[in-house]
Amino acid sequence: MTARVRWHARWVVPVVSPPIEDGTVITEGELIVWVGERKHAPAGGRDEALGDAILTPGLVNAHTHLDLTVLGGLLNGLSFFEWIRTLTRAVATLDDADLLASASVGIAEGLQHGVTTFADTAPNAAAFDAMRALGVRGICYREVFGPDPQDAAKHLALLADHVAVMRQRATDLVRVGVSPHAPYSVSDALYEAVAGLALRERLPVAVHIAESEDESTLVARGEGDFARFLQGRGIATPVRGTEPFDVVDRAGLVRRGTLLIHAVNVGNRVIDRIATTGCGVAHCPGSNAFFGHGVAPLLELLRAGAKVGLGSDSMASNEGMDLLEEARAAALAQHLVSARDDAVTAQQAFRLATLGGAEALGLDEEIGSLEEGKQADLSVFAWPAGPRTDVYDALLSRPHARSLRTIVAGRELMRDGVVAGLDPAHAARAADAARRLQRWRESQAQV
């Protein structure tokens, strides 16, 4: 018999309708079956009185690199190009068990902050395995690299093999996609090949694009640090377009089902194209600030009707898996570039962390809001102390707020900081890997 639970809270935040004071959400198994005021709630089932709390949809993290969690704090202070080169060498010191442990503790941290859905990109299956084991929801985009067009067929064949293996183990919760990385690491030929594979196999796509000035310089002029590095490997760097977006558009990747990660350096022409084609955008304000890449045109994207969610990116370029903090950062950054009466509100920012992320990933019919028939993905946050009356302001008012409970498909995966199913051996191995990486970094600095 499917369990019926009545979740009662001081406030319920459906997202698609106004917050409900003294509200109730009723779930049966993995589905939400009723949302409304507690006094009108149908009888029957187990009562979960959450008390002085805010009940929200599970948060949707639209861009992660979970396998890089153990690199937190390791690469601070490097330029973008040097960060990438050092990151590549650092990851090469880790084995599969390290990467699995890293992804597991990353998911655990996300659950502790109310994240129920992860959109992860990686050139390995660590996050895929960890997500399946811990019971969270998400899309694992298998990442592919290959800047030399002569190698495109080889890289595509390997990608297709990896995806086929992963899809055999995909579940209703954890799905598979593909991710040709970025213009400085993927040739035009490989972009086009991956676009064809994704169409044939009906795979969602994620691509890092328009993130940095270094990337723009490579594409528009064939110059800069990335160009010199590629030229040193015997790879030509011709002009590929007026801006990075042209590369993925020409390859046929600008379409519904594609997630554009970062999209910092895009103008009105590109914004309109993103909106009209139905691409999703993963906005990563914390990571953008880490590198000094600038402030993405979030308001312009939203005004155009683009589907925008929030991503924490990797812990190698951020301080934590805290999506409410990303929402705060997104709103505050827009204050820097817009008139105060024309900035992102707390309500809009919270929507980015929930339904916005679901829309960007094409999952909005299943998750992102509290509605009858949607999946029972829930997060519970304490009502903050102080004289606050606005629920959205209360959600975003405290830095590093943690969820009291996090539920995915009706299953409680985290309560009071304790993550169900997290293997203590993974936590221990991740801590050991972080220490080994720190020693490695110190040894590199001495060379």
N, C-alpha and C positions, 0 to 999 in steps of 0.2 A: 504494500500500500504506500502511495506517495505521501511523504510527510508534508503537512500543512503548518506553516509558521506565520504568526502575526507579529511583525516587528513594529514596536511603538517607540516614538522618539519625540522630543520637544519640538523638533522641526524635521520635516521631510522635504527634500529638494528634488522634485521630479525633473527639473531643467526645462522641459517643454511647457511648463505651466508654473504659476507662482508657487513659492514655498508654502507648505501647509503646516500651520502651528498645531501642535498636539496631533501629529499625523500617524498614519499606519500604512505599512506595506505588507501585503499578504503574499507569501510565496508557497507554491506547491512543487516540490522537487526542484527542478532547475529553472522554473518559470515564475514570473510575477503574475499574479492573478487579480490583484486589487490594489488600488492606491487611493487614499483619501483621508478625511478626518477620522480620528479614532472613534468618535461617538457614533459614526455611521458604519463602522467596520462590521462586516458579516461575522457571525459567531463561528466557533469551531477551530480546532487546531491548537498548537502550543503557542503560548504567549512569551515573547522575548521583550521585556521592558528595558529599553536602552537608557531611560532616564533623561538627564539633562544633556542631550546629545543631538547631533545633526546627522540624519541618515541620508546618504547621497548615492547616486550611481557609482559603481567602481570606476576609478580613474583610468584613463587610457593613455599610455605612454607611447606616442607615435614614432619614436625613434630611440633605440638603444643599441649598445654593443655590450651585451652582458658578459661575454667572455673576457672583456678587458677590465672588469671591476677591480681586480687586484692591482691594477696600475694606478689607482687613485693617488694623486699627489706626486707621482714619480717624475713627471715630465713638465712640471711647472716652469714657466719662464722662457721656454724655447719658442723660436719663430715657428710659423705653421709648417714650413718646409722641413726644418730640422726636427720638429715634433714628429712628423710622419716618418722620417728616416729613422729616428731613434726608436719610435714605437715599433717599427718593423723588426728591428734588431732585438728589442726587448721581448716581443712575443715569441721570437724564435728560440728563446731560452726556456719556454714553457712546454710541457707535454700535454697530451690529451686529458689526463687526469687533473692537471692544474687548471686547464681551461673549463672543464666541467665544474670543478669546485668554484671557480671564479664566477661562472654563470649562475650557479646555485645561490651563492651569497648575494649576488646582485638581485635576483628575483626576491629573495627573502627581504632585502632592504626595501624593494618596491612594495611588497605586501605590507610592510610596516608603515608605509606612507599612503596606503589605500589604493595602490595600483593593482588592477586586476587583469589588464590587457597590456601586452608588450609587443611592439613591432620591432623585431631584432634583425640586424644585418651582421653576417659573419661568414668567413670563408671556411667554416667548420660546422659541425653539428652539436657543439657543446650546449648552446642555448636551447636548441630543439630538444635535446635529451633532458635538460634540466627543467624546461617548461612542462614537458610531459610528466616527469616524475613528481613535480610539486603541484600539479593540478591547475595551473593558471591558464589563461586564454592568450592567444596571440597568433602572429604570423612570423615565421622565420624565413627571411629572405636570404637565400644562399648567395654569398658574394662571389664575384668573379673579377679577376684583374687580368690585364693583358694590353699594354700600351703599343706593342709591335703588331701592326696589321698582318704581318706574315704568320703570326701564331694564332690568329682568330679561330680558325677551325679546330685547332687542338684544344684551346681553352673552352670552346663551346661544347665539344664532346665530353670533356671532363665535367663541366657544369651539368650537362644533361644526365650523366651517370649519377652524380651526387644527388641531384633532385629526384631522380627515379627511386633511389634507395630511401630517401627521406619520405617521399610520398607514400611509400608502402607502410610507413609507420605513423602517418598523419592521423589525427583524430578530429572529432567535432570541435574540440577546443583549440588544438594546435595545428595550424595549416602551413603550407609551404609556398614560398615565392622565390623570385630571383632578383639579384641586385648587381648590375654592372656598376662598378664603384664610382668613378668620377672621371672627368675628361683628362686629368693628368695621369691616370692609371689604366684607361680603357681606350682602345683605338676606335675610330669610326666603324671599321669593319666588324669589330666585336660588338659594339652597340647594336648595329643592324642585325647581327646574327642572334643576339639575345632577344631583341624585339620580336623576331620571327618565332623563336622557341616559345616565348611567353604567349604569343597568339595561338600557336598550334596546341599548346598544352593548357591553355586557359589559366595561366599563372599570374598572380599579381606581381608588380615590379616596384622596386624602390631604387632611387638613384640619387647620389649626392650631387648637387648642382648649384652653381652660382654662389659658392660659399665664401670665396676669398678673392682679393685682388690678384694674388699669384696665379690663380686658376684663370682669371680673365686675361691676364697678360699672356699666358701660354696660348689660349685659344685665339685671341684677337691679333696677336703679333708674333707668335711663335718664339717668344723670348722669356727671360726670367729664370729663376732657380729651377723650376721644373723642366724647362726647356734644356738648360745646360745639363741637368742630370740625364735626361733622355738622350740627348745628343752624345753624351759620354758613353752610352750603351749602344751607339750606332743607330738610334731611332730618330728619324726625321721629325721635325716639328713645324709643319706648314701652318699657315693661317687656316683656321677651321670654321670661322664665322665671326660675326661682329661681337658676339658674347657667348658664354658657355651654353646658355639655353638653346642656341641655334643647333648645337651638336646633337642634343637628345631629340629635338624636334625633327630634325632632318632624318634621324634614324627611325622615326615612327613611334617614339616612346611617349610622346605627349598625347595622352588619351586617358579615358576612364580606366581605372585599375592601376594607374601609376602614381606612386608617392614620390614627390619631389622634396628631398631633404635639404633644409637650410633656406635656399632661395633668398639670399640676402641681397645680392646685386642684380635685381630685376627692376625694369621700368614699367611704364604703363602699358606698352605694347605687349610685353610678356605677361604681365598681370592679367590683361584681358584674355590672352590666349589660354592661360592656366584656368581661368574661370569658365570660359566657354567650352573647353574640352573636358572638363570634369576631373582634372588631375587633383590629387590631394597634396597638401603641403604639410611637412613636419617642421614646425617653427621651434628652434632650439636657442632661446635667448641666453641661457647660461653658458653654453658652449661658445656661442658667437662672441659673448663678452670675454670669455677666457682667452680667445685668440685676438681680440681687438678687431674683429671683422666688421663691426658696425651694427647698426640696428636695421633689421629687416623691415620692409614696408607692410607691416601687419595690418594697419588700418586700411591701406589701399587694397590689399588682398580681400579683406572682409567686405569692404564696400562694393567690390566687384563681384562678390558672391562666391569667392573661392572657398573650398573646403579645407579648413586649417585646423590642425591639432598641435599639441605641444609634445616635444621630445626632450629627454634629459641628455641624450647623446651618451658617450661613454664616460665612465668615471675617470678616464685619463684626461678628460677635458671639462670636468665638472666636479662639484664638491659632494654631491649626493643624489640619490634617486628620489627626489622630492618634487613631485609634479605641482603641488600647490605653490611651492617656492618658484617654480618656472612660471606659473600663472602670475604671481606677484611681479616677477622680473619682466614679463611681457608687458604688463600694464604700466609699470614704472618707466620702462624704456620708451614707450610711446609718449609719455609726458615730456621726455627730453626733445622729441622731434615734432611735437604737435602742440597746438593751443590747448590749454588745460580744459576748456569746455568741449574739446573734440577728441578726447583720448579714450582708451579702453577702460570700460567700467569693470568693477569687481564681478558683476554678473556675466559680462562678456568673457572675462578672463577665465572664470570657472567653467563656462561652457566650452572653451577651448580644451580644457583638461578632461572633458567628459564626452559630450555629444560631438563636439568639433573633431576630436581625435577619431571617434567612431566613423564619422563621415569621411574623413581623410583616408581611412583604411577600407572604406566600403563595407563597414560592419554596422552601420547605423540602424538597420532593421532588426538587429539582435541586441545591441548594447548601447550605452551612452546616456540613457535616460531611464527614469522609473515609469514604465507604462505597462499596462496589461499585455501579456503575450511576449514581452521581452525577457531575456535571460536574467536570472536572479543573481546579478553581479552587484554587490552592495559594499559600501564603506561607511564606517561610523566614526565621526569626529566629535570630540568634546566641545561643548559650548564654552567659549572663553570667559574668563572673569572680566568684570568691567561693564560699564553701561553701554553695551552695544544692542542695537535693535535690528540692524540689517543682517540677514543671514549670510549673504555673499561676502560682505565685509568681515563678518565673524570667521568665515572659512579661510580668508586670505590675510587675516590680521596678525597671525603669529608665525614668525619664521620657524621652519622645521617642525610643523605640527605633524603628529603621528596619528595614524588610525587606531581606534580602540579595537575594532574588529574589521576583518576583510573577508568577504564571501564571494566565491566564484561558482556560478551555476548551482546555487543553493548550498554549497559546501563551505563551511567556515575553515579558511586556510590560515588565518592569523587572529590571535586574541591577545591583547595586552602585551604585545611585543614578541610573543612566542609563535613561531611559524611551524605549523603542523607538517611533518614529513621532511623537514630539513635534516639531512644526515650530519651528525656532529663531525664525522670524518671529513666532510666537505668543508665545513667551517674551519677545521684545523688545517687542512691542506691549503686552503685559500690564504690563511694567515701565514703559513710557511712560505708559500709562493711569493707573497708580498715582501717578506723579509729577504728572500733570495734575490728578488728584483732590486731591492734597495742596495744590497751589497754589489750587485752587478752594475748598477748605475754609478755607485761610488768608484768602482774599479774603472769604469769608462772615463770618468772625470779625471782620473790620474794619468790616463794614457796621453 
